[in-house]
Amino acid sequence: MNVKKFLSILSLSILLAVQQASACPFCYGAKDGKSAENMSVAIWFLFAAIMTVLGGVGAFSYSIYRHSRTPLTPDQKLIQEDLAKYD
């Protein structure tokens, strides 16, 4: 019996709290006001910042890939030669 009473009180309190938890008009998509314009600028700025960082990571990865494909110079070939046969 206590469980039914608890669940009914819980559901009633949730239903009454829904109106208090409603979002502001901006969250519903209001297009007027400075807050919508400022939010749009902030979103584009963050998008540009993220794309700049991702572009840097991509450029660095490409640079490493391109550097790894260059042929070795003669002195580097000597360094990487197997010296076990001279022991």
Summary of the structure (lengths in Angstrom):
residues: 87
radius of gyration: 31.7
end to end distance: 88.7
largest distance: 89.8
contacts: 140
relative contact order: 0.04
helix: 74%
strand: 0%
